[in-house]
Amino acid sequence: MPAKAKWAQLADHLRERIESGELAPGEKLPSTAQLKEEHGVSQTVVRQAIFLLQTQGWVEGVHGVGVFVAEELPQRQDGS
């Protein structure tokens, strides 16, 4: 089985931080530059991870301001 793509790994990591409460609803995510440096990935990887989380309802982007944890989080796939 092939390794999971870096953008998917980053999305999983951010989702886990949201689910654990480390990143609270309404809280701003680290900047693209911070995520690039912290995870050793490209800007494209960060953008793909954020896009995935946006489409799943975990985060919301505000143009020119940043990306924030959604106020109402989606239900986890396992039903909890």
C-alpha positions in Angstrom: 0.0 0.0 0.0 1.5 3.4 -1.0 2.3 5.9 1.7 -0.3 8.6 2.3 0.3 11.9 0.4 2.0 14.7 2.5 -1.0 16.9 2.1 -3.3 14.2 3.5 -0.9 13.6 6.4 -0.9 17.3 7.2 -4.7 17.5 6.9 -5.0 14.5 9.3 -2.6 16.2 11.8 -4.6 19.5 11.7 -7.9 17.6 12.1 -6.5 15.8 15.1 -5.4 19.1 16.7 -9.0 20.4 16.1 -10.6 17.2 17.5 -8.4 17.3 20.6 -9.3 20.9 21.3 -5.8 22.1 20.8 -7.2 24.3 18.0 -10.6 25.6 19.2 -13.6 26.7 17.1 -13.0 30.2 15.8 -9.2 30.0 16.4 -6.9 31.0 13.6 -4.7 28.3 12.2 -1.0 28.9 11.9 0.0 30.7 8.7 1.0 28.9 5.5 4.6 29.9 6.2 4.5 28.5 9.7 3.0 25.2 8.6 5.6 24.9 5.8 8.4 25.4 8.2 6.9 23.3 11.0 6.2 20.3 8.8 8.9 20.7 6.2 6.5 20.8 3.2 5.8 23.1 0.3 3.2 25.8 0.0 1.3 23.6 -2.4 1.1 20.8 0.2 -0.2 23.3 2.8 -2.8 24.7 0.4 -4.1 21.2 -0.6 -4.4 20.2 3.1 -6.3 23.4 3.9 -8.5 22.9 0.9 -9.4 19.4 2.0 -10.3 20.6 5.5 -12.4 23.4 4.0 -14.4 21.0 1.8 -14.9 18.7 4.8 -16.2 21.6 7.0 -13.3 21.7 9.5 -12.0 25.1 8.7 -13.1 28.3 7.0 -11.0 30.7 5.0 -11.4 34.5 5.2 -9.7 36.1 2.2 -6.8 38.3 3.3 -7.2 37.4 7.0 -6.5 33.7 7.4 -8.0 30.3 8.0 -10.0 29.6 11.1 -11.4 26.5 12.8 -15.1 26.2 11.9 -17.5 27.3 14.7 -19.6 24.2 14.1 -17.4 21.1 13.4 -18.6 18.2 11.3 -19.4 14.9 13.0 -16.5 12.4 13.0 -16.8 9.6 10.5 -16.9 7.0 13.2 -20.0 8.6 14.7 -18.5 10.0 17.9 
